[in-house]
Every structure is written in structure tokens, then in C-alpha cells.
């Protein structure tokens, strides 16, 4: 019998009593498969862990609960879940069920035909207009400056072969977008369109700060554009400064024009100083990530794994 594992990152999630039975019900539609749920508690501060352990006791042969020492982020939770999962193929889905887990029933036939990665791509989403605009801008920039063939609507729910899981386990890259990393590996893949559903319970933990971090991580990890932009801006400002200085010198020496303009000079200096600080910030993002990788600290720390 083949085994299908599903990794679910969990953080302060009130919808678990509904989500877990819905996931377990998939086994009835997958004859010849054994189902394994790997639920990773990402340092929840409410009663999420207690709920997970209660569900694990109810289904000891189906559920594994991974407890983090603290909150390390959803990407780290997915990484940990993939390292614990033992299935021949492994799916990843959010605990809020905005991505219907029934999508896996469409994904597995493609995997059985030899496809290494299957992505559920959002064709639309039942979210706020502001969220749609931000998401659209992010994926548009990803396609233009990072990964050219990245799915337009993006994806959170996907299924990968054991080979891909092993490759991700050897990479163990920190401060990255794991979903983009899976796509970047380049395996033959299939895209399945769907409409992302509205969240029914609780509030999204995907705050603006987390979105900004994902944006920075994605472009630093998968694109040379930020650092190349710094080089181009530096060259342009150096050239502009040289031309401006030449014009001033010629005006003074040839035409006898008195050189003035304290206010304009201060504005120019302040502007260039701001650009320089921005450049240093971009360089700092790359250097900090290089330092973080060099220190070899783990991306997450597991307190305990609860399993049968």
C-alpha cells in the first residue's frame, strides 16, 4: 500500500476540529493509500497544541504532531513537516482550509503518472480587494524579476514526490520561500487551477510584516535584480555628479558665472545620501542572509514529536 502524507503548519488555529476530519476523510476516496497527517505546531500561544494532542489521541495511527520550541514561521514549519513525513508523496496545505484539501484527489493521479510536483494555482480568490492587489503585484514581480515561469496566481497547496522531499531536505535553506524553492527545482510539474475560498474561522496570521519579509526573502533568494539595481544606481549617480561638476566648472571658468545654490546643493546631498542608505540596506539584506547561512543555526528547533 502506498502512503500519502499531508503536512499542515499550524499557528493559533481555531479551525482544527473541522480541518482534521476533513483531511482524514480523503482516505476514503483514495483506495490503496494509507494517509498520514503531519501537523506542525509553530509555537502557538493559545490552546492549539492541546487540541492537536487531543486529535492525535483520537487518531494515533494517522496523526503526527510536531511541537516547536517557539514560533519559527510557516516556512520552517513546512520544512519540519517534510522532514518528518514518510509518505511516497507528500502534500502541503494550510490549516485554515482556504485551499480545499479535496484538490489532492486531483493531484495524486498526476503523481501516479510520474509527475514530480503538482501545484494548485489560484485562478481567483475570495479575499479582500487589497489582498488581491498585493498578491497580484507580488507574483507579477516574481515572474518579471525572479522566476520567469512562476504561476501567475501563486500557490500554497501542492504535492511533491519523495524525491523532491529528499532534495529539499538536503538544501535546508533559511530565509527563503519554500514554495518558490520547490518550483525552482525545475521538475516536470502540473498546474491545477482553483478559487481560493474565504476563511471561515479565526483571523489570518499572515500579517503585513510577514508579507514584507516574504517579499524580501523571495527576491534576495531568487533574483539578482536588487543587487544589480544598486550597481546601476551607483553608476548613474556617479555619472550625473561628474556631468554636473563639469557643467559648474565650465560655467565658472569660461563664462565667469558665479557659483551659487546652497539650497539646491543641500537637497542634492540629502537625496544622494538617502539613495546611498537604501543601497547599504540592500547590501545588508544579502550580507545578513550570508551570515545567517554561515552560522549554521537550524531553521527550527523541535521540542517533541507526538506519534504512535
Secondary structure as GFF3:
##gff-version 3
##sequence-region A 1 308
A	DSSP	beta_strand	2	10	.	.	.	ID=ss1
A	DSSP	alpha_helix	16	24	.	.	.	ID=ss2
A	DSSP	three_ten_helix	25	29	.	.	.	ID=ss3
A	DSSP	beta_strand	33	41	.	.	.	ID=ss4
A	DSSP	alpha_helix	48	58	.	.	.	ID=ss5
A	DSSP	beta_strand	63	68	.	.	.	ID=ss6
A	DSSP	alpha_helix	74	84	.	.	.	ID=ss7
A	DSSP	beta_strand	89	92	.	.	.	ID=ss8
A	DSSP	three_ten_helix	101	103	.	.	.	ID=ss9
A	DSSP	alpha_helix	104	112	.	.	.	ID=ss10
A	DSSP	beta_strand	117	125	.	.	.	ID=ss11
A	DSSP	alpha_helix	129	145	.	.	.	ID=ss12
A	DSSP	beta_strand	155	161	.	.	.	ID=ss13
A	DSSP	alpha_helix	162	171	.	.	.	ID=ss14
A	DSSP	alpha_helix	178	184	.	.	.	ID=ss15
A	DSSP	beta_strand	189	196	.	.	.	ID=ss16
A	DSSP	alpha_helix	208	222	.	.	.	ID=ss17
A	DSSP	alpha_helix	225	254	.	.	.	ID=ss18
A	DSSP	alpha_helix	262	294	.	.	.	ID=ss19
A	DSSP	beta_strand	302	306	.	.	.	ID=ss20
###
